[in-house]
């Protein structure tokens, strides 16, 4: 399935839109944001799935994602085609948000906490390897024959069909018991799974989500400007643009996931986030220097450091809610987490592009040319706030005896 969904990754599609479809900056921002604001649908999928088998529902969503892949393959290289491209990407990310939300429930039930990150890490590493392979070969193909994106997406579609068939056979341990618990929770608790009610009842999880929101905002606002800087302003080719924007992150996902997984299995998610955010700030500062000097080498190095951190962040994003949630509310806690990711994703990339270029998203407003490369410094500052916030949360929970090493 990742051979198909990899072609829907914002970094790949955004470069394709910028170079093959000559998309406007706001379209690049929409494509970069799609994977994030698509998560706004997570709470809807969570409510839809209450008391229902998860795997059949996931396979339906996967089939609809493949329809979006087919739409891109058939898009003409014109203004209408760019609209089809943007629409297909946005719809696919809404559907993928449902897949991610429901899949996390299967992982939570099938794998014990002391092993969950390592097993999930192997699945994620396989996904990353497939995405690196698809987008890497795809970028080389596009540099040689730009029109060949149609055949690339058609091949991804066929691979995705095989993936859907394979996933349909996955079993979930204890799912019938979970369905009974979900129905009982809905009947007896009368709103216990309500978004606001959970955050009020669990102030530590609310604080965790607040600092996660700041951290995510800092990262999300950089993605569209980075694509624009590399592919438009510096003028790098497909292979170089996609390598820095997409392949470096997923390659590090594949190569370092096992290390992060072992560490995550031994610590609480708050401790994990403290160390992760500190290194992310360093990587962002290196990217600032690359942007300031228009150096692809420094941009790649900064991307390497932030991607090294984000490889572990993928695990924390998928599994971190388990360190707070009661078992009968796993899907509700994940729904909150994914939905808040969607909230920041709905505006952060657009704010980032507007701040970078200027408020008309084309160059400037009267008397202003935007922040330009100083946007990277603003992002690093937000990263520092999140880093210190996670540190205070970890300390407060430790004092209350709420932070334990899962391996013990």
C-alpha positions as a Python dict, from the first residue, in 0.01 Angstrom:
ca = {
    (1, 'X'): (0, 0, 0),
    (2, 'X'): (282, 254, 68),
    (3, 'X'): (385, 223, -298),
    (4, 'X'): (55, 398, -372),
    (5, 'X'): (24, 632, -72),
    (6, 'X'): (387, 742, -108),
    (7, 'X'): (286, 914, -431),
    (8, 'X'): (36, 1116, -226),
    (9, 'X'): (297, 1245, 20),
    (10, 'X'): (294, 1624, 29),
    (11, 'X'): (665, 1659, -43),
    (12, 'X'): (640, 1456, -365),
    (13, 'X'): (309, 1592, -494),
    (14, 'X'): (404, 1951, -408),
    (15, 'X'): (719, 1929, -620),
    (16, 'X'): (519, 1764, -901),
    (17, 'X'): (261, 2043, -881),
    (18, 'X'): (525, 2317, -880),
    (19, 'X'): (722, 2182, -1176),
    (20, 'X'): (481, 1982, -1395),
    (21, 'X'): (162, 2182, -1334),
    (22, 'X'): (322, 2522, -1259),
    (23, 'X'): (95, 2547, -956),
    (24, 'X'): (51, 2875, -768),
    (25, 'X'): (213, 2915, -422),
    (26, 'X'): (-124, 2878, -248),
    (27, 'X'): (-177, 2543, -421),
    (28, 'X'): (163, 2425, -299),
    (29, 'X'): (58, 2529, 51),
    (30, 'X'): (-271, 2336, 22),
    (31, 'X'): (-91, 2022, -95),
    (32, 'X'): (169, 2048, 183),
    (33, 'X'): (-106, 2106, 437),
    (34, 'X'): (-339, 1832, 313),
    (35, 'X'): (-182, 1551, 515),
    (36, 'X'): (-218, 1765, 827),
    (37, 'X'): (-560, 1925, 798),
    (38, 'X'): (-690, 1593, 667),
    (39, 'X'): (-656, 1482, 1027),
    (40, 'X'): (-954, 1704, 1114),
    (41, 'X'): (-1167, 1411, 1004),
    (42, 'X'): (-1014, 1179, 1263),
    (43, 'X'): (-1277, 1230, 1532),
    (44, 'X'): (-1548, 1161, 1272),
    (45, 'X'): (-1380, 830, 1180),
    (46, 'X'): (-1340, 748, 1547),
    (47, 'X'): (-1711, 798, 1613),
    (48, 'X'): (-1804, 604, 1298),
    (49, 'X'): (-1590, 309, 1409),
    (50, 'X'): (-1728, 280, 1764),
    (51, 'X'): (-1853, -74, 1816),
    (52, 'X'): (-1759, -182, 1462),
    (53, 'X'): (-1484, -412, 1327),
    (54, 'X'): (-1187, -192, 1231),
    (55, 'X'): (-1013, -387, 952),
    (56, 'X'): (-1311, -399, 708),
    (57, 'X'): (-1361, -24, 755),
    (58, 'X'): (-992, 42, 689),
    (59, 'X'): (-1001, -159, 366),
    (60, 'X'): (-1292, 48, 236),
    (61, 'X'): (-1098, 367, 307),
    (62, 'X'): (-791, 222, 134),
    (63, 'X'): (-996, 150, -179),
    (64, 'X'): (-1119, 509, -188),
    (65, 'X'): (-759, 633, -154),
    (66, 'X'): (-670, 435, -465),
    (67, 'X'): (-947, 617, -655),
    (68, 'X'): (-761, 941, -572),
    (69, 'X'): (-437, 793, -707),
    (70, 'X'): (-617, 708, -1032),
    (71, 'X'): (-752, 1066, -1057),
    (72, 'X'): (-399, 1211, -1045),
    (73, 'X'): (-284, 968, -1314),
    (74, 'X'): (-557, 1101, -1542),
    (75, 'X'): (-512, 1474, -1464),
    (76, 'X'): (-431, 1696, -1766),
    (77, 'X'): (-136, 1934, -1735),
    (78, 'X'): (-351, 2246, -1724),
    (79, 'X'): (-526, 2471, -1472),
    (80, 'X'): (-812, 2221, -1454),
    (81, 'X'): (-562, 1943, -1400),
    (82, 'X'): (-399, 2130, -1111),
    (83, 'X'): (-743, 2162, -947),
    (84, 'X'): (-800, 1787, -990),
    (85, 'X'): (-456, 1723, -842),
    (86, 'X'): (-523, 1940, -537),
    (87, 'X'): (-870, 1791, -486),
    (88, 'X'): (-744, 1433, -510),
    (89, 'X'): (-465, 1500, -260),
    (90, 'X'): (-697, 1667, -8),
    (91, 'X'): (-960, 1391, -32),
    (92, 'X'): (-697, 1118, -3),
    (93, 'X'): (-555, 1273, 313),
    (94, 'X'): (-901, 1287, 472),
    (95, 'X'): (-934, 915, 405),
    (96, 'X'): (-579, 833, 518),
    (97, 'X'): (-650, 1009, 849),
    (98, 'X'): (-924, 752, 908),
    (99, 'X'): (-686, 469, 820),
    (100, 'X'): (-424, 599, 1066),
    (101, 'X'): (-676, 645, 1347),
    (102, 'X'): (-829, 299, 1314),
    (103, 'X'): (-498, 123, 1248),
    (104, 'X'): (-356, 256, 1576),
    (105, 'X'): (-631, 72, 1764),
    (106, 'X'): (-521, -257, 1606),
    (107, 'X'): (-160, -189, 1707),
    (108, 'X'): (-264, -104, 2065),
    (109, 'X'): (-459, -429, 2101),
    (110, 'X'): (-218, -661, 1920),
    (111, 'X'): (110, -551, 2083),
    (112, 'X'): (211, -520, 2448),
    (113, 'X'): (337, -177, 2564),
    (114, 'X'): (691, -302, 2628),
    (115, 'X'): (721, -423, 2265),
    (116, 'X'): (472, -202, 2083),
    (117, 'X'): (715, 63, 1958),
    (118, 'X'): (962, -193, 1822),
    (119, 'X'): (695, -387, 1634),
    (120, 'X'): (527, -70, 1509),
    (121, 'X'): (871, 63, 1419),
    (122, 'X'): (930, -234, 1190),
    (123, 'X'): (600, -169, 1014),
    (124, 'X'): (682, 201, 982),
    (125, 'X'): (1033, 125, 860),
    (126, 'X'): (892, -96, 587),
    (127, 'X'): (654, 183, 488),
    (128, 'X'): (941, 434, 477),
    (129, 'X'): (1153, 201, 263),
    (130, 'X'): (871, 165, 12),
    (131, 'X'): (812, 541, 0),
    (132, 'X'): (1183, 614, -46),
    (133, 'X'): (1199, 358, -327),
    (134, 'X'): (887, 487, -502),
    (135, 'X'): (961, 858, -477),
    (136, 'X'): (1333, 818, -544),
    (137, 'X'): (1284, 624, -864),
    (138, 'X'): (988, 845, -950),
    (139, 'X'): (1195, 1164, -923),
    (140, 'X'): (1460, 1024, -1157),
    (141, 'X'): (1188, 919, -1401),
    (142, 'X'): (1027, 1263, -1391),
    (143, 'X'): (1359, 1436, -1461),
    (144, 'X'): (1394, 1226, -1777),
    (145, 'X'): (1028, 1223, -1888),
    (146, 'X'): (801, 1473, -1703),
    (147, 'X'): (485, 1332, -1863),
    (148, 'X'): (563, 984, -1723),
    (149, 'X'): (399, 1074, -1390),
    (150, 'X'): (84, 911, -1533),
    (151, 'X'): (251, 571, -1563),
    (152, 'X'): (407, 616, -1220),
    (153, 'X'): (69, 672, -1055),
    (154, 'X'): (-88, 386, -1254),
    (155, 'X'): (183, 150, -1124),
    (156, 'X'): (121, 275, -769),
    (157, 'X'): (-249, 205, -813),
    (158, 'X'): (-184, -158, -908),
    (159, 'X'): (51, -207, -613),
    (160, 'X'): (-211, -55, -384),
    (161, 'X'): (-472, -308, -495),
    (162, 'X'): (-240, -587, -378),
    (163, 'X'): (-188, -399, -49),
    (164, 'X'): (-560, -370, 19),
    (165, 'X'): (-605, -742, -43),
    (166, 'X'): (-320, -821, 200),
    (167, 'X'): (-447, -592, 476),
    (168, 'X'): (-799, -735, 456),
    (169, 'X'): (-665, -1053, 619),
    (170, 'X'): (-526, -881, 932),
    (171, 'X'): (-677, -998, 1262),
    (172, 'X'): (-714, -790, 1580),
    (173, 'X'): (-680, -958, 1919),
    (174, 'X'): (-958, -885, 2166),
    (175, 'X'): (-1154, -674, 1918),
    (176, 'X'): (-1494, -819, 2012),
    (177, 'X'): (-1427, -732, 2376),
    (178, 'X'): (-1326, -381, 2271),
    (179, 'X'): (-1647, -338, 2069),
    (180, 'X'): (-1853, -427, 2376),
    (181, 'X'): (-1652, -180, 2587),
    (182, 'X'): (-1695, 93, 2323),
    (183, 'X'): (-2072, 43, 2310),
    (184, 'X'): (-2095, 36, 2690),
    (185, 'X'): (-1887, 352, 2717),
    (186, 'X'): (-2117, 529, 2475),
    (187, 'X'): (-2426, 409, 2667),
    (188, 'X'): (-2312, 452, 3028),
    (189, 'X'): (-2078, 749, 3010),
    (190, 'X'): (-2300, 976, 2798),
    (191, 'X'): (-2033, 1190, 2649),
    (192, 'X'): (-1730, 1061, 2835),
    (193, 'X'): (-1553, 1036, 2498),
    (194, 'X'): (-1636, 1398, 2420),
    (195, 'X'): (-1334, 1591, 2298),
    (196, 'X'): (-1350, 1876, 2553),
    (197, 'X'): (-1462, 1651, 2838),
    (198, 'X'): (-1154, 1430, 2805),
    (199, 'X'): (-914, 1725, 2801),
    (200, 'X'): (-1080, 1874, 3109),
    (201, 'X'): (-1071, 1542, 3293),
    (202, 'X'): (-707, 1475, 3202),
    (203, 'X'): (-509, 1803, 3245),
    (204, 'X'): (-175, 1632, 3184),
    (205, 'X'): (-291, 1505, 2847),
    (206, 'X'): (-426, 1852, 2772),
    (207, 'X'): (-84, 2004, 2849),
    (208, 'X'): (85, 1737, 2640),
    (209, 'X'): (-142, 1826, 2347),
    (210, 'X'): (-75, 2199, 2393),
    (211, 'X'): (301, 2163, 2366),
    (212, 'X'): (256, 1909, 2087),
    (213, 'X'): (48, 2174, 1911),
    (214, 'X'): (328, 2431, 1938),
    (215, 'X'): (588, 2180, 1822),
    (216, 'X'): (375, 2073, 1527),
    (217, 'X'): (301, 2433, 1433),
    (218, 'X'): (674, 2507, 1420),
    (219, 'X'): (738, 2214, 1186),
    (220, 'X'): (431, 2249, 963),
    (221, 'X'): (483, 2616, 881),
    (222, 'X'): (822, 2536, 723),
    (223, 'X'): (714, 2270, 473),
    (224, 'X'): (561, 2480, 189),
    (225, 'X'): (832, 2751, 207),
    (226, 'X'): (1099, 2480, 192),
    (227, 'X'): (944, 2333, -126),
    (228, 'X'): (915, 2681, -279),
    (229, 'X'): (1270, 2778, -181),
    (230, 'X'): (1433, 2465, -322),
    (231, 'X'): (1225, 2400, -636),
    (232, 'X'): (1140, 2758, -738),
    (233, 'X'): (1393, 3005, -594),
    (234, 'X'): (1705, 2788, -605),
    (235, 'X'): (1572, 2598, -907),
    (236, 'X'): (1681, 2246, -810),
    (237, 'X'): (1568, 1959, -1036),
    (238, 'X'): (1312, 1692, -945),
    (239, 'X'): (1566, 1451, -797),
    (240, 'X'): (1735, 1709, -573),
    (241, 'X'): (1410, 1875, -465),
    (242, 'X'): (1237, 1549, -376),
    (243, 'X'): (1554, 1413, -211),
    (244, 'X'): (1571, 1704, 34),
    (245, 'X'): (1198, 1751, 88),
    (246, 'X'): (1089, 1387, 106),
    (247, 'X'): (1353, 1117, 63),
    (248, 'X'): (1585, 1229, 344),
    (249, 'X'): (1301, 1216, 602),
    (250, 'X'): (1174, 876, 493),
    (251, 'X'): (1522, 729, 451),
    (252, 'X'): (1605, 823, 810),
    (253, 'X'): (1269, 683, 914),
    (254, 'X'): (1379, 352, 771),
    (255, 'X'): (1738, 350, 900),
    (256, 'X'): (1687, 483, 1254),
    (257, 'X'): (1338, 363, 1346),
    (258, 'X'): (1468, 53, 1529),
    (259, 'X'): (1687, 269, 1755),
    (260, 'X'): (1408, 510, 1839),
    (261, 'X'): (1169, 217, 1897),
    (262, 'X'): (1395, 59, 2159),
    (263, 'X'): (1426, 392, 2336),
    (264, 'X'): (1053, 465, 2319),
    (265, 'X'): (971, 124, 2471),
    (266, 'X'): (1177, 224, 2778),
    (267, 'X'): (1055, 576, 2854),
    (268, 'X'): (737, 777, 2894),
    (269, 'X'): (640, 982, 2589),
    (270, 'X'): (706, 1312, 2771),
    (271, 'X'): (1071, 1219, 2831),
    (272, 'X'): (1094, 1110, 2469),
    (273, 'X'): (961, 1446, 2347),
    (274, 'X'): (1204, 1648, 2561),
    (275, 'X'): (1511, 1498, 2398),
    (276, 'X'): (1356, 1495, 2054),
    (277, 'X'): (1262, 1863, 2048),
    (278, 'X'): (1606, 1981, 2158),
    (279, 'X'): (1775, 1824, 1853),
    (280, 'X'): (1497, 1945, 1623),
    (281, 'X'): (1575, 2306, 1716),
    (282, 'X'): (1941, 2252, 1623),
    (283, 'X'): (1842, 2112, 1283),
    (284, 'X'): (1611, 2407, 1214),
    (285, 'X'): (1891, 2653, 1289),
    (286, 'X'): (2112, 2471, 1039),
    (287, 'X'): (1833, 2496, 779),
    (288, 'X'): (1812, 2868, 849),
    (289, 'X'): (2176, 2906, 752),
    (290, 'X'): (2115, 2701, 438),
    (291, 'X'): (1820, 2922, 343),
    (292, 'X'): (2015, 3240, 424),
    (293, 'X'): (2310, 3134, 206),
    (294, 'X'): (2091, 2960, -60),
    (295, 'X'): (2299, 2648, -4),
    (296, 'X'): (2144, 2312, -89),
    (297, 'X'): (2418, 2140, 112),
    (298, 'X'): (2332, 2321, 437),
    (299, 'X'): (1960, 2280, 372),
    (300, 'X'): (2014, 1907, 325),
    (301, 'X'): (2220, 1887, 647),
    (302, 'X'): (1952, 2070, 844),
    (303, 'X'): (1686, 1850, 691),
    (304, 'X'): (1893, 1548, 792),
    (305, 'X'): (1900, 1658, 1159),
    (306, 'X'): (1530, 1744, 1178),
    (307, 'X'): (1442, 1421, 995),
    (308, 'X'): (1656, 1219, 1236),
    (309, 'X'): (1437, 1355, 1514),
    (310, 'X'): (1113, 1315, 1321),
    (311, 'X'): (1185, 946, 1265),
    (312, 'X'): (1128, 900, 1637),
    (313, 'X'): (849, 1153, 1628),
    (314, 'X'): (655, 924, 1396),
    (315, 'X'): (642, 664, 1672),
    (316, 'X'): (551, 917, 1939),
    (317, 'X'): (276, 1055, 1714),
    (318, 'X'): (130, 709, 1654),
    (319, 'X'): (166, 570, 2008),
    (320, 'X'): (213, 857, 2254),
    (321, 'X'): (-153, 876, 2355),
    (322, 'X'): (-128, 523, 2498),
    (323, 'X'): (78, 659, 2789),
    (324, 'X'): (-225, 866, 2898),
    (325, 'X'): (-539, 684, 2779),
    (326, 'X'): (-751, 427, 2966),
    (327, 'X'): (-789, 118, 2749),
    (328, 'X'): (-1157, 175, 2676),
    (329, 'X'): (-1076, 526, 2547),
    (330, 'X'): (-779, 451, 2322),
    (331, 'X'): (-959, 553, 2006),
    (332, 'X'): (-1100, 868, 2167),
    (333, 'X'): (-757, 984, 2287),
    (334, 'X'): (-606, 911, 1946),
    (335, 'X'): (-896, 1095, 1785),
    (336, 'X'): (-821, 1405, 1992),
    (337, 'X'): (-453, 1388, 1904),
    (338, 'X'): (-509, 1344, 1531),
    (339, 'X'): (-784, 1607, 1520),
    (340, 'X'): (-561, 1867, 1686),
    (341, 'X'): (-293, 1781, 1432),
    (342, 'X'): (-553, 1864, 1169),
    (343, 'X'): (-641, 2194, 1336),
    (344, 'X'): (-283, 2321, 1320),
    (345, 'X'): (-244, 2171, 976),
    (346, 'X'): (-546, 2367, 856),
    (347, 'X'): (-363, 2699, 898),
    (348, 'X'): (8, 2649, 975),
    (349, 'X'): (131, 2582, 618),
    (350, 'X'): (-65, 2880, 485),
    (351, 'X'): (65, 3107, 760),
    (352, 'X'): (415, 2980, 688),
    (353, 'X'): (392, 3056, 316),
    (354, 'X'): (231, 3395, 381),
    (355, 'X'): (499, 3491, 633),
    (356, 'X'): (773, 3371, 401),
    (357, 'X'): (658, 3548, 82),
    (358, 'X'): (425, 3818, 210),
    (359, 'X'): (55, 3826, 277),
    (360, 'X'): (-61, 3804, -85),
    (361, 'X'): (132, 3473, -121),
    (362, 'X'): (283, 3597, -447),
    (363, 'X'): (565, 3819, -344),
    (364, 'X'): (475, 4099, -106),
    (365, 'X'): (218, 4341, 24),
    (366, 'X'): (287, 4713, -7),
    (367, 'X'): (593, 4788, 204),
    (368, 'X'): (657, 4425, 295),
    (369, 'X'): (836, 4128, 141),
    (370, 'X'): (756, 3884, 420),
    (371, 'X'): (998, 3734, 671),
    (372, 'X'): (1184, 3533, 410),
    (373, 'X'): (1448, 3306, 560),
    (374, 'X'): (1387, 3450, 909),
    (375, 'X'): (1080, 3229, 918),
    (376, 'X'): (1320, 2945, 1004),
    (377, 'X'): (1433, 3137, 1314),
    (378, 'X'): (1072, 3194, 1420),
    (379, 'X'): (1010, 2821, 1386),
    (380, 'X'): (1318, 2741, 1596),
    (381, 'X'): (1188, 2978, 1867),
    (382, 'X'): (855, 2792, 1880),
    (383, 'X'): (1052, 2467, 1902),
    (384, 'X'): (1232, 2597, 2212),
    (385, 'X'): (898, 2680, 2378),
    (386, 'X'): (769, 2326, 2311),
    (387, 'X'): (1094, 2170, 2431),
    (388, 'X'): (1083, 2352, 2765),
    (389, 'X'): (710, 2283, 2801),
    (390, 'X'): (757, 1907, 2763),
    (391, 'X'): (1039, 1925, 3020),
    (392, 'X'): (813, 2094, 3276),
    (393, 'X'): (532, 1846, 3207),
    (394, 'X'): (767, 1552, 3254),
    (395, 'X'): (894, 1696, 3582),
    (396, 'X'): (543, 1762, 3717),
    (397, 'X'): (417, 1413, 3624),
    (398, 'X'): (727, 1255, 3776),
    (399, 'X'): (662, 1432, 4107),
    (400, 'X'): (309, 1288, 4108),
    (401, 'X'): (436, 938, 4028),
    (402, 'X'): (263, 935, 3690),
    (403, 'X'): (576, 878, 3479),
    (404, 'X'): (704, 522, 3482),
    (405, 'X'): (948, 341, 3258),
    (406, 'X'): (725, 102, 3060),
    (407, 'X'): (990, -170, 3052),
    (408, 'X'): (988, -208, 3429),
}
